[in-house]
């Protein structure tokens, strides 16, 4: 069993708490985001094609999500996240999880395979956390292009 399977956060559970540095070096906790729905998306590496596509697509729907917050989490250092945010004018919170502890808590860290090589890394995943801090939706192994559509559909469910 991989770490992803054993640690995956399930719908209806309290979202695992975190306290990480954002792209400006400021600490952000899950508790500080309470009161708004939050899309947490875990991505492997800033400035790579899939992660850039996913982040830019989320940026492009940001005006359609009401008071929901978009929060990207990767192992990148805050300085790199800052460059990523500036280069693509993302305009939402990016958090640095260098020891991947938060990714592990959400089940977004585990075995991956690339060109026959097996290694541990970020499993691209997204979670919608409701205003009360409960996981309202979980999208393990989500594709970059599906992330914004799933977010919009789930937010409609939450408000409907």
C-alpha atoms as a printed R data frame, in Angstrom:
    type eleno elety resid chain resno       x      y       z
1   ATOM     1    CA   UNK     A     1   0.000  0.000   0.000
2   ATOM     2    CA   UNK     A     2   1.394  3.405  -0.927
3   ATOM     3    CA   UNK     A     3   1.371  6.421   1.339
4   ATOM     4    CA   UNK     A     4  -1.291  7.914  -0.918
5   ATOM     5    CA   UNK     A     5  -3.699  5.079  -0.254
6   ATOM     6    CA   UNK     A     6  -3.123  4.861   3.478
7   ATOM     7    CA   UNK     A     7  -3.218  8.588   4.299
8   ATOM     8    CA   UNK     A     8  -5.816  9.890   1.861
9   ATOM     9    CA   UNK     A     9  -8.129 12.441   3.434
10  ATOM    10    CA   UNK     A    10 -11.754 11.553   2.904
11  ATOM    11    CA   UNK     A    11 -14.834 13.671   2.352
12  ATOM    12    CA   UNK     A    12 -16.498 14.485   5.666
13  ATOM    13    CA   UNK     A    13 -13.250 14.460   7.670
14  ATOM    14    CA   UNK     A    14 -11.764 17.523   9.296
15  ATOM    15    CA   UNK     A    15  -9.102 18.913   6.984
16  ATOM    16    CA   UNK     A    16  -5.614 18.384   8.441
17  ATOM    17    CA   UNK     A    17  -4.299 21.600   9.974
18  ATOM    18    CA   UNK     A    18  -1.160 23.231   8.621
19  ATOM    19    CA   UNK     A    19   1.048 26.239   9.131
20  ATOM    20    CA   UNK     A    20   3.316 26.964   6.146
21  ATOM    21    CA   UNK     A    21   5.146 29.927   4.619
22  ATOM    22    CA   UNK     A    22   3.583 31.565   1.576
23  ATOM    23    CA   UNK     A    23   5.322 33.036  -1.477
24  ATOM    24    CA   UNK     A    24   6.057 36.216   0.541
25  ATOM    25    CA   UNK     A    25   7.603 34.309   3.471
26  ATOM    26    CA   UNK     A    26   4.513 34.931   5.644
27  ATOM    27    CA   UNK     A    27   3.059 32.116   7.763
28  ATOM    28    CA   UNK     A    28  -0.402 30.926   6.690
29  ATOM    29    CA   UNK     A    29  -2.429 28.360   8.608
30  ATOM    30    CA   UNK     A    30  -5.571 26.512   7.619
31  ATOM    31    CA   UNK     A    31  -7.243 28.161  10.632
32  ATOM    32    CA   UNK     A    32  -6.450 31.613   9.201
33  ATOM    33    CA   UNK     A    33  -8.463 30.690   6.092
34  ATOM    34    CA   UNK     A    34 -11.557 29.557   8.043
35  ATOM    35    CA   UNK     A    35 -14.848 31.128   7.122
36  ATOM    36    CA   UNK     A    36 -14.331 30.736   3.361
37  ATOM    37    CA   UNK     A    37 -14.295 27.603   1.243
38  ATOM    38    CA   UNK     A    38 -10.691 26.743   0.323
39  ATOM    39    CA   UNK     A    39  -9.435 24.790  -2.666
40  ATOM    40    CA   UNK     A    40  -6.125 23.223  -1.660
41  ATOM    41    CA   UNK     A    41  -4.262 21.851  -4.629
42  ATOM    42    CA   UNK     A    42  -0.993 19.974  -4.370
43  ATOM    43    CA   UNK     A    43   1.343 20.217  -7.340
44  ATOM    44    CA   UNK     A    44   4.848 18.800  -7.853
45  ATOM    45    CA   UNK     A    45   6.940 21.789  -8.948
46  ATOM    46    CA   UNK     A    46   6.454 25.462  -9.810
47  ATOM    47    CA   UNK     A    47   7.390 26.575 -13.344
48  ATOM    48    CA   UNK     A    48   6.887 23.115 -14.895
49  ATOM    49    CA   UNK     A    49   4.390 22.728 -17.764
50  ATOM    50    CA   UNK     A    50   1.603 20.820 -15.977
51  ATOM    51    CA   UNK     A    51   1.837 22.865 -12.792
52  ATOM    52    CA   UNK     A    52   1.886 26.124 -14.739
53  ATOM    53    CA   UNK     A    53  -1.161 25.041 -16.769
54  ATOM    54    CA   UNK     A    54  -3.066 24.029 -13.618
55  ATOM    55    CA   UNK     A    55  -2.211 27.240 -11.756
56  ATOM    56    CA   UNK     A    56  -3.050 29.500 -14.705
57  ATOM    57    CA   UNK     A    57  -6.377 27.751 -15.302
58  ATOM    58    CA   UNK     A    58  -7.249 28.291 -11.628
59  ATOM    59    CA   UNK     A    59  -6.192 31.941 -11.912
60  ATOM    60    CA   UNK     A    60  -8.524 32.253 -14.905
61  ATOM    61    CA   UNK     A    61 -11.596 31.112 -12.906
62  ATOM    62    CA   UNK     A    62 -10.771 33.084  -9.744
63  ATOM    63    CA   UNK     A    63 -13.409 35.683 -10.580
64  ATOM    64    CA   UNK     A    64 -16.093 32.951 -10.651
65  ATOM    65    CA   UNK     A    65 -15.539 31.424  -7.201
66  ATOM    66    CA   UNK     A    66 -17.118 33.994  -4.891
67  ATOM    67    CA   UNK     A    67 -15.363 34.175  -1.522
68  ATOM    68    CA   UNK     A    68 -13.601 30.824  -1.961
69  ATOM    69    CA   UNK     A    69  -9.813 30.868  -1.666
70  ATOM    70    CA   UNK     A    70  -7.369 29.068  -3.950
71  ATOM    71    CA   UNK     A    71  -4.247 27.765  -2.220
72  ATOM    72    CA   UNK     A    72  -1.483 25.917  -4.055
73  ATOM    73    CA   UNK     A    73   0.947 23.749  -2.086
74  ATOM    74    CA   UNK     A    74   4.262 22.380  -3.363
75  ATOM    75    CA   UNK     A    75   7.697 21.482  -1.977
76  ATOM    76    CA   UNK     A    76   9.167 24.633  -3.594
77  ATOM    77    CA   UNK     A    77  10.819 27.290  -1.397
78  ATOM    78    CA   UNK     A    78   8.936 30.597  -0.864
79  ATOM    79    CA   UNK     A    79  11.312 32.520  -3.165
80  ATOM    80    CA   UNK     A    80  10.562 30.203  -6.094
81  ATOM    81    CA   UNK     A    81   6.844 30.410  -5.340
82  ATOM    82    CA   UNK     A    82   7.126 34.197  -5.417
83  ATOM    83    CA   UNK     A    83   8.749 34.096  -8.858
84  ATOM    84    CA   UNK     A    84   6.041 31.669 -10.068
85  ATOM    85    CA   UNK     A    85   3.283 33.969  -8.759
86  ATOM    86    CA   UNK     A    86   4.862 37.056 -10.361
87  ATOM    87    CA   UNK     A    87   5.684 35.459 -13.711
88  ATOM    88    CA   UNK     A    88   2.121 34.189 -14.230
89  ATOM    89    CA   UNK     A    89   0.238 36.872 -12.206
90  ATOM    90    CA   UNK     A    90  -1.478 34.114 -10.222
91  ATOM    91    CA   UNK     A    91  -2.736 36.345  -7.424
92  ATOM    92    CA   UNK     A    92  -3.530 33.596  -4.923
93  ATOM    93    CA   UNK     A    93  -1.708 31.962  -2.035
94  ATOM    94    CA   UNK     A    94   1.108 29.524  -2.784
95  ATOM    95    CA   UNK     A    95   2.513 27.601   0.177
96  ATOM    96    CA   UNK     A    96   5.902 25.987   0.662
97  ATOM    97    CA   UNK     A    97   5.836 22.416   2.035
98  ATOM    98    CA   UNK     A    98   9.553 21.516   1.686
99  ATOM    99    CA   UNK     A    99   9.414 18.439   3.912
100 ATOM   100    CA   UNK     A   100   6.095 17.390   2.290
101 ATOM   101    CA   UNK     A   101   4.507 16.858   5.733
102 ATOM   102    CA   UNK     A   102   1.274 18.569   4.702
103 ATOM   103    CA   UNK     A   103   1.157 16.661   1.411
104 ATOM   104    CA   UNK     A   104   1.571 13.447   3.410
105 ATOM   105    CA   UNK     A   105  -1.217 14.459   5.815
106 ATOM   106    CA   UNK     A   106  -3.563 14.875   2.832
107 ATOM   107    CA   UNK     A   107  -2.406 11.707   1.067
108 ATOM   108    CA   UNK     A   108  -0.867 13.747  -1.758
109 ATOM   109    CA   UNK     A   109   2.606 12.241  -1.328
110 ATOM   110    CA   UNK     A   110   3.494  8.737  -2.417
111 ATOM   111    CA   UNK     A   111   5.024  6.443  -4.959
112 ATOM   112    CA   UNK     A   112   5.162  7.650  -8.526
113 ATOM   113    CA   UNK     A   113   6.577  6.114 -11.654
114 ATOM   114    CA   UNK     A   114   8.301  7.980 -14.465
115 ATOM   115    CA   UNK     A   115  10.014  6.228 -17.363
116 ATOM   116    CA   UNK     A   116  10.021  3.004 -15.357
117 ATOM   117    CA   UNK     A   117  11.713  4.620 -12.357
118 ATOM   118    CA   UNK     A   118   9.811  4.491  -9.057
119 ATOM   119    CA   UNK     A   119  10.229  7.374  -6.627
120 ATOM   120    CA   UNK     A   120   8.311  9.273  -3.945
121 ATOM   121    CA   UNK     A   121   6.778 12.612  -4.849
122 ATOM   122    CA   UNK     A   122   3.710 14.823  -4.955
123 ATOM   123    CA   UNK     A   123   0.629 13.126  -6.341
124 ATOM   124    CA   UNK     A   124  -1.284 15.957  -8.007
125 ATOM   125    CA   UNK     A   125  -4.433 16.215  -5.879
126 ATOM   126    CA   UNK     A   126  -7.013 18.796  -4.863
127 ATOM   127    CA   UNK     A   127  -9.337 19.168  -1.895
128 ATOM   128    CA   UNK     A   128 -12.229 21.523  -1.318
129 ATOM   129    CA   UNK     A   129 -12.470 22.464   2.358
130 ATOM   130    CA   UNK     A   130 -15.771 24.028   3.433
131 ATOM   131    CA   UNK     A   131 -16.222 27.064   5.676
132 ATOM   132    CA   UNK     A   132 -16.190 24.862   8.778
133 ATOM   133    CA   UNK     A   133 -12.870 23.192   7.909
134 ATOM   134    CA   UNK     A   134 -14.350 19.888   6.712
135 ATOM   135    CA   UNK     A   135 -13.247 18.229   3.480
136 ATOM   136    CA   UNK     A   136 -16.226 18.717   1.144
137 ATOM   137    CA   UNK     A   137 -14.598 17.145  -1.936
138 ATOM   138    CA   UNK     A   138 -11.414 15.228  -2.703
139 ATOM   139    CA   UNK     A   139  -9.806 14.830  -6.119
140 ATOM   140    CA   UNK     A   140  -6.867 12.419  -5.922
141 ATOM   141    CA   UNK     A   141  -4.662 12.179  -9.028
142 ATOM   142    CA   UNK     A   142  -6.466 15.090 -10.718
143 ATOM   143    CA   UNK     A   143  -5.307 16.378 -14.094
144 ATOM   144    CA   UNK     A   144  -4.253 20.022 -14.412
145 ATOM   145    CA   UNK     A   145  -7.036 20.833 -16.867
146 ATOM   146    CA   UNK     A   146  -9.788 19.213 -14.755
147 ATOM   147    CA   UNK     A   147  -8.938 21.149 -11.580
148 ATOM   148    CA   UNK     A   148 -10.846 24.399 -12.300
149 ATOM   149    CA   UNK     A   149 -13.938 22.605 -13.666
150 ATOM   150    CA   UNK     A   150 -14.168 20.325 -10.629
151 ATOM   151    CA   UNK     A   151 -13.704 23.327  -8.321
152 ATOM   152    CA   UNK     A   152 -16.508 25.289  -9.990
153 ATOM   153    CA   UNK     A   153 -18.865 22.285  -9.934
154 ATOM   154    CA   UNK     A   154 -18.198 21.558  -6.247
155 ATOM   155    CA   UNK     A   155 -18.587 25.213  -5.223
156 ATOM   156    CA   UNK     A   156 -21.962 25.215  -6.958
157 ATOM   157    CA   UNK     A   157 -22.895 22.102  -4.939
158 ATOM   158    CA   UNK     A   158 -21.802 23.759  -1.689
159 ATOM   159    CA   UNK     A   159 -23.797 26.918  -2.294
160 ATOM   160    CA   UNK     A   160 -26.778 25.166  -3.917
